[in-house]
């Protein structure tokens, strides 16, 4: 047996996820970040059925600055999609 001790790897630090961001956004299979639309719960009777159906759809985040911010706030969003462990 060798008398040399096994070299320790430097410890990798875990990043904390901003939970509000993780709840608002999710990634598709291709890695695109999508979000839901805004004012869905308030004053629904006044809105047309077309408007309400449009609000139900997911929208792609296209602005590069917003994508960068979301990736920084939720670094594991792509890895766990919408079903995080534990």
Biopython code that builds the backbone (N, CA, C, O; Angstrom):
import numpy as np
from Bio.PDB.StructureBuilder import StructureBuilder

atoms = [
    (1, "UNK", "N", (0.835, -1.190, 0.000)),
    (1, "UNK", "CA", (0.000, 0.000, 0.000)),
    (1, "UNK", "C", (0.876, 1.248, 0.000)),
    (1, "UNK", "O", (1.985, 1.260, 0.533)),
    (2, "UNK", "N", (0.357, 2.258, -0.594)),
    (2, "UNK", "CA", (1.099, 3.510, -0.672)),
    (2, "UNK", "C", (0.922, 4.308, 0.618)),
    (2, "UNK", "O", (-0.143, 4.285, 1.235)),
    (3, "UNK", "N", (1.977, 5.009, 1.014)),
    (3, "UNK", "CA", (1.929, 5.785, 2.249)),
    (3, "UNK", "C", (1.454, 7.212, 2.005)),
    (3, "UNK", "O", (1.211, 7.968, 2.946)),
    (4, "UNK", "N", (1.325, 7.568, 0.736)),
    (4, "UNK", "CA", (0.877, 8.926, 0.413)),
    (4, "UNK", "C", (-0.605, 9.094, 0.727)),
    (4, "UNK", "O", (-1.417, 8.216, 0.435)),
    (5, "UNK", "N", (-0.934, 10.193, 1.306)),
    (5, "UNK", "CA", (-2.352, 10.480, 1.581)),
    (5, "UNK", "C", (-3.014, 10.991, 0.304)),
    (5, "UNK", "O", (-2.373, 11.616, -0.542)),
    (6, "UNK", "N", (-4.302, 10.712, 0.186)),
    (6, "UNK", "CA", (-5.052, 11.149, -0.976)),
    (6, "UNK", "C", (-5.206, 12.673, -0.938)),
    (6, "UNK", "O", (-5.575, 13.234, 0.095)),
    (7, "UNK", "N", (-4.927, 13.336, -2.048)),
    (7, "UNK", "CA", (-5.049, 14.797, -2.104)),
    (7, "UNK", "C", (-6.519, 15.202, -2.051)),
    (7, "UNK", "O", (-7.348, 14.664, -2.785)),
    (8, "UNK", "N", (-6.831, 16.152, -1.179)),
    (8, "UNK", "CA", (-8.215, 16.602, -1.054)),
    (8, "UNK", "C", (-8.547, 17.605, -2.161)),
    (8, "UNK", "O", (-7.740, 18.466, -2.510)),
    (9, "UNK", "N", (-9.755, 17.464, -2.696)),
    (9, "UNK", "CA", (-10.213, 18.434, -3.684)),
    (9, "UNK", "C", (-10.704, 19.678, -2.958)),
    (9, "UNK", "O", (-11.213, 19.585, -1.841)),
    (10, "UNK", "N", (-10.554, 20.846, -3.585)),
    (10, "UNK", "CA", (-11.102, 22.040, -2.947)),
    (10, "UNK", "C", (-12.628, 21.962, -2.906)),
    (10, "UNK", "O", (-13.262, 21.468, -3.839)),
    (11, "UNK", "N", (-13.201, 22.454, -1.818)),
    (11, "UNK", "CA", (-14.641, 22.355, -1.620)),
    (11, "UNK", "C", (-15.378, 23.307, -2.560)),
    (11, "UNK", "O", (-15.014, 24.475, -2.691)),
    (12, "UNK", "N", (-16.423, 22.787, -3.214)),
    (12, "UNK", "CA", (-17.247, 23.619, -4.078)),
    (12, "UNK", "C", (-18.376, 24.192, -3.236)),
    (12, "UNK", "O", (-18.987, 23.490, -2.430)),
    (13, "UNK", "N", (-18.637, 25.447, -3.430)),
    (13, "UNK", "CA", (-19.670, 26.092, -2.646)),
    (13, "UNK", "C", (-21.015, 26.009, -3.342)),
    (13, "UNK", "O", (-21.109, 26.108, -4.566)),
    (14, "UNK", "N", (-22.050, 25.825, -2.542)),
    (14, "UNK", "CA", (-23.402, 25.794, -3.077)),
    (14, "UNK", "C", (-23.925, 27.218, -3.158)),
    (14, "UNK", "O", (-23.621, 28.059, -2.312)),
    (15, "UNK", "N", (-24.714, 27.471, -4.186)),
    (15, "UNK", "CA", (-25.321, 28.788, -4.344)),
    (15, "UNK", "C", (-26.766, 28.726, -3.885)),
    (15, "UNK", "O", (-27.463, 27.745, -4.141)),
    (16, "UNK", "N", (-27.216, 29.775, -3.208)),
    (16, "UNK", "CA", (-28.596, 29.799, -2.757)),
    (16, "UNK", "C", (-29.502, 30.271, -3.887)),
    (16, "UNK", "O", (-29.170, 31.200, -4.624)),
    (17, "UNK", "N", (-30.650, 29.613, -4.009)),
    (17, "UNK", "CA", (-31.632, 29.971, -5.022)),
    (17, "UNK", "C", (-32.564, 31.028, -4.463)),
    (17, "UNK", "O", (-33.034, 30.919, -3.331)),
    (18, "UNK", "N", (-32.828, 32.047, -5.260)),
    (18, "UNK", "CA", (-33.824, 33.048, -4.893)),
    (18, "UNK", "C", (-35.188, 32.431, -5.166)),
    (18, "UNK", "O", (-35.577, 32.257, -6.321)),
    (19, "UNK", "N", (-35.920, 32.097, -4.092)),
    (19, "UNK", "CA", (-37.112, 31.265, -4.213)),
    (19, "UNK", "C", (-38.233, 31.928, -5.001)),
    (19, "UNK", "O", (-38.972, 31.240, -5.705)),
    (20, "UNK", "N", (-38.379, 33.240, -4.900)),
    (20, "UNK", "CA", (-39.423, 33.931, -5.665)),
    (20, "UNK", "C", (-39.170, 33.799, -7.162)),
    (20, "UNK", "O", (-40.108, 33.645, -7.944)),
    (21, "UNK", "N", (-37.897, 33.859, -7.560)),
    (21, "UNK", "CA", (-37.542, 33.696, -8.966)),
    (21, "UNK", "C", (-37.807, 32.268, -9.417)),
    (21, "UNK", "O", (-38.317, 32.052, -10.516)),
    (22, "UNK", "N", (-37.469, 31.297, -8.588)),
    (22, "UNK", "CA", (-37.668, 29.894, -8.942)),
    (22, "UNK", "C", (-39.148, 29.564, -9.122)),
    (22, "UNK", "O", (-39.499, 28.697, -9.923)),
    (23, "UNK", "N", (-40.019, 30.253, -8.379)),
    (23, "UNK", "CA", (-41.455, 30.010, -8.502)),
    (23, "UNK", "C", (-42.049, 30.677, -9.730)),
    (23, "UNK", "O", (-43.050, 30.199, -10.264)),
    (24, "UNK", "N", (-41.456, 31.768, -10.189)),
    (24, "UNK", "CA", (-42.019, 32.521, -11.299)),
    (24, "UNK", "C", (-41.567, 32.044, -12.668)),
    (24, "UNK", "O", (-42.277, 32.240, -13.655)),
    (25, "UNK", "N", (-40.406, 31.426, -12.745)),
    (25, "UNK", "CA", (-39.840, 31.029, -14.031)),
    (25, "UNK", "C", (-39.578, 29.531, -14.059)),
    (25, "UNK", "O", (-39.398, 28.898, -13.019)),
    (26, "UNK", "N", (-39.558, 28.973, -15.270)),
    (26, "UNK", "CA", (-39.110, 27.590, -15.436)),
    (26, "UNK", "C", (-38.471, 27.442, -16.806)),
    (26, "UNK", "O", (-38.618, 28.312, -17.665)),
    (27, "UNK", "N", (-37.769, 26.349, -17.006)),
    (27, "UNK", "CA", (-37.092, 26.133, -18.274)),
    (27, "UNK", "C", (-37.788, 25.037, -19.056)),
    (27, "UNK", "O", (-38.361, 24.109, -18.485)),
    (28, "UNK", "N", (-37.728, 25.160, -20.373)),
    (28, "UNK", "CA", (-38.273, 24.130, -21.247)),
    (28, "UNK", "C", (-37.186, 23.084, -21.482)),
    (28, "UNK", "O", (-36.071, 23.216, -20.979)),
    (29, "UNK", "N", (-37.512, 22.058, -22.239)),
    (29, "UNK", "CA", (-36.540, 21.010, -22.528)),
    (29, "UNK", "C", (-35.336, 21.522, -23.286)),
    (29, "UNK", "O", (-34.230, 21.010, -23.115)),
    (30, "UNK", "N", (-35.537, 22.537, -24.131)),
    (30, "UNK", "CA", (-34.430, 23.086, -24.922)),
    (30, "UNK", "C", (-33.622, 24.118, -24.139)),
    (30, "UNK", "O", (-32.606, 24.611, -24.629)),
    (31, "UNK", "N", (-34.070, 24.450, -22.917)),
    (31, "UNK", "CA", (-33.324, 25.388, -22.092)),
    (31, "UNK", "C", (-33.838, 26.812, -22.148)),
    (31, "UNK", "O", (-33.237, 27.707, -21.553)),
    (32, "UNK", "N", (-34.947, 27.043, -22.856)),
    (32, "UNK", "CA", (-35.534, 28.373, -22.925)),
    (32, "UNK", "C", (-36.212, 28.702, -21.596)),
    (32, "UNK", "O", (-36.886, 27.853, -21.012)),
    (33, "UNK", "N", (-36.034, 29.923, -21.124)),
    (33, "UNK", "CA", (-36.679, 30.354, -19.880)),
    (33, "UNK", "C", (-38.045, 30.924, -20.231)),
    (33, "UNK", "O", (-38.163, 31.780, -21.108)),
    (34, "UNK", "N", (-39.086, 30.441, -19.535)),
    (34, "UNK", "CA", (-40.443, 30.930, -19.781)),
    (34, "UNK", "C", (-41.046, 31.441, -18.474)),
    (34, "UNK", "O", (-40.633, 31.051, -17.382)),
    (35, "UNK", "N", (-42.036, 32.324, -18.617)),
    (35, "UNK", "CA", (-42.706, 32.908, -17.462)),
    (35, "UNK", "C", (-44.200, 32.974, -17.735)),
    (35, "UNK", "O", (-44.641, 32.836, -18.876)),
    (36, "UNK", "N", (-44.979, 33.188, -16.672)),
    (36, "UNK", "CA", (-46.410, 33.383, -16.840)),
    (36, "UNK", "C", (-46.688, 34.870, -17.013)),
    (36, "UNK", "O", (-45.825, 35.707, -16.749)),
    (37, "UNK", "N", (-47.883, 35.188, -17.454)),
    (37, "UNK", "CA", (-48.249, 36.588, -17.650)),
    (37, "UNK", "C", (-48.814, 37.184, -16.371)),
    (37, "UNK", "O", (-49.093, 36.475, -15.404)),
    (38, "UNK", "N", (-48.978, 38.512, -16.386)),
    (38, "UNK", "CA", (-49.299, 39.268, -15.195)),
    (38, "UNK", "C", (-50.696, 39.232, -14.618)),
    (38, "UNK", "O", (-51.053, 38.254, -13.962)),
    (39, "UNK", "N", (-51.508, 40.269, -14.839)),
    (39, "UNK", "CA", (-52.707, 40.494, -14.005)),
    (39, "UNK", "C", (-53.823, 39.509, -14.297)),
    (39, "UNK", "O", (-54.752, 39.817, -15.043)),
    (40, "UNK", "N", (-53.733, 38.324, -13.709)),
    (40, "UNK", "CA", (-54.710, 37.282, -14.018)),
    (40, "UNK", "C", (-55.820, 37.176, -12.992)),
    (40, "UNK", "O", (-56.916, 36.719, -13.318)),
    (41, "UNK", "N", (-55.564, 37.583, -11.773)),
    (41, "UNK", "CA", (-56.527, 37.284, -10.720)),
    (41, "UNK", "C", (-57.493, 38.426, -10.432)),
    (41, "UNK", "O", (-58.524, 38.214, -9.794)),
    (42, "UNK", "N", (-57.180, 39.616, -10.886)),
    (42, "UNK", "CA", (-57.960, 40.778, -10.481)),
    (42, "UNK", "C", (-58.826, 41.278, -11.635)),
    (42, "UNK", "O", (-58.343, 41.416, -12.759)),
    (43, "UNK", "N", (-60.105, 41.551, -11.362)),
    (43, "UNK", "CA", (-61.045, 42.107, -12.348)),
    (43, "UNK", "C", (-61.176, 41.228, -13.588)),
    (43, "UNK", "O", (-61.045, 41.708, -14.714)),
    (44, "UNK", "N", (-61.430, 39.971, -13.380)),
    (44, "UNK", "CA", (-61.516, 39.031, -14.511)),
    (44, "UNK", "C", (-62.808, 39.186, -15.303)),
    (44, "UNK", "O", (-62.842, 38.854, -16.488)),
    (45, "UNK", "N", (-63.878, 39.687, -14.669)),
    (45, "UNK", "CA", (-65.164, 39.775, -15.363)),
    (45, "UNK", "C", (-65.143, 40.790, -16.482)),
    (45, "UNK", "O", (-65.864, 40.646, -17.469)),
    (46, "UNK", "N", (-64.317, 41.821, -16.338)),
    (46, "UNK", "CA", (-64.237, 42.864, -17.370)),
    (46, "UNK", "C", (-63.439, 42.411, -18.589)),
    (46, "UNK", "O", (-63.631, 42.935, -19.686)),
    (47, "UNK", "N", (-62.553, 41.450, -18.404)),
    (47, "UNK", "CA", (-61.651, 41.037, -19.485)),
    (47, "UNK", "C", (-62.368, 40.115, -20.467)),
    (47, "UNK", "O", (-63.205, 39.300, -20.078)),
    (48, "UNK", "N", (-62.027, 40.257, -21.740)),
    (48, "UNK", "CA", (-62.615, 39.390, -22.754)),
    (48, "UNK", "C", (-62.047, 37.981, -22.620)),
    (48, "UNK", "O", (-60.988, 37.780, -22.025)),
    (49, "UNK", "N", (-62.762, 37.014, -23.178)),
    (49, "UNK", "CA", (-62.299, 35.630, -23.083)),
    (49, "UNK", "C", (-60.989, 35.448, -23.839)),
    (49, "UNK", "O", (-60.158, 34.626, -23.452)),
    (50, "UNK", "N", (-60.799, 36.209, -24.914)),
    (50, "UNK", "CA", (-59.543, 36.144, -25.664)),
    (50, "UNK", "C", (-58.379, 36.635, -24.796)),
    (50, "UNK", "O", (-57.311, 36.023, -24.773)),
    (51, "UNK", "N", (-58.591, 37.720, -24.098)),
    (51, "UNK", "CA", (-57.550, 38.261, -23.215)),
    (51, "UNK", "C", (-57.221, 37.267, -22.109)),
    (51, "UNK", "O", (-56.052, 37.055, -21.784)),
    (52, "UNK", "N", (-58.256, 36.659, -21.531)),
    (52, "UNK", "CA", (-58.035, 35.703, -20.445)),
    (52, "UNK", "C", (-57.280, 34.470, -20.926)),
    (52, "UNK", "O", (-56.443, 33.934, -20.200)),
    (53, "UNK", "N", (-57.566, 34.019, -22.136)),
    (53, "UNK", "CA", (-56.845, 32.858, -22.662)),
    (53, "UNK", "C", (-55.397, 33.211, -22.976)),
    (53, "UNK", "O", (-54.506, 32.377, -22.817)),
    (54, "UNK", "N", (-55.158, 34.444, -23.423)),
    (54, "UNK", "CA", (-53.784, 34.903, -23.671)),
    (54, "UNK", "C", (-52.981, 34.970, -22.377)),
    (54, "UNK", "O", (-51.789, 34.662, -22.361)),
    (55, "UNK", "N", (-53.645, 35.377, -21.283)),
    (55, "UNK", "CA", (-52.962, 35.477, -19.998)),
    (55, "UNK", "C", (-52.577, 34.103, -19.457)),
    (55, "UNK", "O", (-51.656, 33.992, -18.648)),
    (56, "UNK", "N", (-53.271, 33.065, -19.895)),
    (56, "UNK", "CA", (-52.996, 31.719, -19.401)),
    (56, "UNK", "C", (-51.745, 31.110, -20.034)),
    (56, "UNK", "O", (-51.202, 30.141, -19.502)),
    (57, "UNK", "N", (-51.278, 31.658, -21.159)),
    (57, "UNK", "CA", (-50.132, 31.085, -21.864)),
    (57, "UNK", "C", (-48.808, 31.517, -21.251)),
    (57, "UNK", "O", (-48.701, 32.584, -20.648)),
    (58, "UNK", "N", (-47.809, 30.668, -21.417)),
    (58, "UNK", "CA", (-46.460, 30.989, -20.967)),
    (58, "UNK", "C", (-45.779, 31.815, -22.063)),
    (58, "UNK", "O", (-46.050, 31.641, -23.251)),
    (59, "UNK", "N", (-44.890, 32.717, -21.635)),
    (59, "UNK", "CA", (-44.188, 33.592, -22.557)),
    (59, "UNK", "C", (-42.694, 33.398, -22.391)),
    (59, "UNK", "O", (-42.198, 33.239, -21.276)),
    (60, "UNK", "N", (-41.982, 33.412, -23.505)),
    (60, "UNK", "CA", (-40.523, 33.256, -23.459)),
    (60, "UNK", "C", (-39.870, 34.553, -22.999)),
    (60, "UNK", "O", (-40.294, 35.640, -23.391)),
    (61, "UNK", "N", (-38.844, 34.439, -22.173)),
    (61, "UNK", "CA", (-38.053, 35.596, -21.760)),
    (61, "UNK", "C", (-37.007, 35.816, -22.839)),
    (61, "UNK", "O", (-36.162, 34.953, -23.075)),
    (62, "UNK", "N", (-37.064, 36.988, -23.503)),
    (62, "UNK", "CA", (-36.178, 37.211, -24.645)),
    (62, "UNK", "C", (-35.041, 38.188, -24.358)),
    (62, "UNK", "O", (-33.990, 38.111, -24.994)),
    (63, "UNK", "N", (-35.234, 39.104, -23.411)),
    (63, "UNK", "CA", (-34.211, 40.116, -23.131)),
    (63, "UNK", "C", (-32.971, 39.461, -22.521)),
    (63, "UNK", "O", (-33.075, 38.744, -21.526)),
    (64, "UNK", "N", (-31.800, 39.704, -23.113)),
    (64, "UNK", "CA", (-30.582, 39.050, -22.609)),
    (64, "UNK", "C", (-30.234, 39.435, -21.174)),
    (64, "UNK", "O", (-29.715, 38.609, -20.424)),
    (65, "UNK", "N", (-30.513, 40.678, -20.783)),
    (65, "UNK", "CA", (-30.237, 41.100, -19.413)),
    (65, "UNK", "C", (-31.122, 40.380, -18.407)),
    (65, "UNK", "O", (-30.672, 40.005, -17.324)),
    (66, "UNK", "N", (-32.388, 40.190, -18.777)),
    (66, "UNK", "CA", (-33.308, 39.471, -17.896)),
    (66, "UNK", "C", (-32.897, 38.005, -17.758)),
    (66, "UNK", "O", (-32.953, 37.442, -16.665)),
    (67, "UNK", "N", (-32.486, 37.389, -18.867)),
    (67, "UNK", "CA", (-32.028, 35.995, -18.827)),
    (67, "UNK", "C", (-30.843, 35.853, -17.887)),
    (67, "UNK", "O", (-30.778, 34.924, -17.082)),
    (68, "UNK", "N", (-29.908, 36.788, -18.000)),
    (68, "UNK", "CA", (-28.709, 36.757, -17.165)),
    (68, "UNK", "C", (-29.075, 36.872, -15.688)),
    (68, "UNK", "O", (-28.534, 36.156, -14.845)),
    (69, "UNK", "N", (-29.998, 37.783, -15.387)),
    (69, "UNK", "CA", (-30.416, 37.988, -14.006)),
    (69, "UNK", "C", (-31.113, 36.759, -13.447)),
    (69, "UNK", "O", (-30.866, 36.372, -12.305)),
    (70, "UNK", "N", (-31.982, 36.140, -14.239)),
    (70, "UNK", "CA", (-32.711, 34.946, -13.792)),
    (70, "UNK", "C", (-31.743, 33.800, -13.539)),
    (70, "UNK", "O", (-31.881, 33.079, -12.552)),
    (71, "UNK", "N", (-30.766, 33.627, -14.422)),
    (71, "UNK", "CA", (-29.775, 32.556, -14.248)),
    (71, "UNK", "C", (-28.928, 32.769, -13.003)),
    (71, "UNK", "O", (-28.518, 31.810, -12.349)),
    (72, "UNK", "N", (-28.666, 34.041, -12.676)),
    (72, "UNK", "CA", (-27.895, 34.340, -11.483)),
    (72, "UNK", "C", (-28.710, 34.099, -10.210)),
    (72, "UNK", "O", (-28.183, 33.603, -9.214)),
    (73, "UNK", "N", (-29.990, 34.450, -10.251)),
    (73, "UNK", "CA", (-30.840, 34.293, -9.079)),
    (73, "UNK", "C", (-31.247, 32.848, -8.836)),
    (73, "UNK", "O", (-31.397, 32.427, -7.689)),
    (74, "UNK", "N", (-31.426, 32.084, -9.915)),
    (74, "UNK", "CA", (-31.833, 30.683, -9.775)),
    (74, "UNK", "C", (-30.872, 29.803, -10.572)),
    (74, "UNK", "O", (-31.201, 29.384, -11.682)),
    (75, "UNK", "N", (-29.691, 29.517, -10.025)),
    (75, "UNK", "CA", (-28.663, 28.811, -10.781)),
    (75, "UNK", "C", (-29.008, 27.360, -11.105)),
    (75, "UNK", "O", (-28.467, 26.804, -12.061)),
    (76, "UNK", "N", (-29.897, 26.733, -10.331)),
    (76, "UNK", "CA", (-30.216, 25.329, -10.557)),
    (76, "UNK", "C", (-31.558, 25.147, -11.254)),
    (76, "UNK", "O", (-32.097, 24.041, -11.281)),
    (77, "UNK", "N", (-32.096, 26.213, -11.813)),
    (77, "UNK", "CA", (-33.403, 26.177, -12.467)),
    (77, "UNK", "C", (-33.399, 25.206, -13.633)),
    (77, "UNK", "O", (-34.359, 24.462, -13.832)),
    (78, "UNK", "N", (-32.333, 25.210, -14.396)),
    (78, "UNK", "CA", (-32.254, 24.340, -15.574)),
    (78, "UNK", "C", (-32.099, 22.874, -15.172)),
    (78, "UNK", "O", (-32.624, 21.983, -15.840)),
    (79, "UNK", "N", (-31.392, 22.634, -14.100)),
    (79, "UNK", "CA", (-31.117, 21.267, -13.681)),
    (79, "UNK", "C", (-32.362, 20.548, -13.181)),
    (79, "UNK", "O", (-32.571, 19.377, -13.499)),
    (80, "UNK", "N", (-33.191, 21.239, -12.400)),
    (80, "UNK", "CA", (-34.309, 20.565, -11.757)),
    (80, "UNK", "C", (-35.666, 20.855, -12.381)),
    (80, "UNK", "O", (-36.682, 20.381, -11.873)),
    (81, "UNK", "N", (-35.713, 21.623, -13.472)),
    (81, "UNK", "CA", (-36.959, 22.006, -14.147)),
    (81, "UNK", "C", (-37.985, 22.499, -13.127)),
    (81, "UNK", "O", (-37.784, 23.564, -12.542)),
    (82, "UNK", "N", (-39.079, 21.767, -12.889)),
    (82, "UNK", "CA", (-40.054, 22.272, -11.932)),
    (82, "UNK", "C", (-40.253, 21.314, -10.762)),
    (82, "UNK", "O", (-41.205, 21.467, -9.997)),
    (83, "UNK", "N", (-39.377, 20.339, -10.613)),
    (83, "UNK", "CA", (-39.515, 19.355, -9.542)),
    (83, "UNK", "C", (-38.216, 19.237, -8.753)),
    (83, "UNK", "O", (-37.462, 18.281, -8.934)),
    (84, "UNK", "N", (-37.947, 20.228, -7.861)),
    (84, "UNK", "CA", (-36.679, 20.183, -7.125)),
    (84, "UNK", "C", (-36.640, 19.041, -6.121)),
    (84, "UNK", "O", (-37.684, 18.636, -5.609)),
    (85, "UNK", "N", (-35.456, 18.515, -5.830)),
    (85, "UNK", "CA", (-35.350, 17.434, -4.860)),
    (85, "UNK", "C", (-35.579, 17.918, -3.438)),
    (85, "UNK", "O", (-35.219, 19.042, -3.090)),
    (86, "UNK", "N", (-36.182, 17.061, -2.618)),
    (86, "UNK", "CA", (-36.356, 17.346, -1.198)),
    (86, "UNK", "C", (-37.188, 18.533, -0.963)),
    (86, "UNK", "O", (-37.426, 18.901, 0.187)),
]
sb = StructureBuilder()
sb.init_structure("model")
sb.init_model(0)
sb.init_chain("A")
sb.init_seg("    ")
for serial, (resi, resn, name, xyz) in enumerate(atoms, 1):
    if name == "N":
        sb.init_residue(resn, " ", resi, " ")
    sb.init_atom(name, np.array(xyz, "f"), 0.0, 1.0, " ", f" {name:<3s}", serial, name[0])
structure = sb.get_structure()
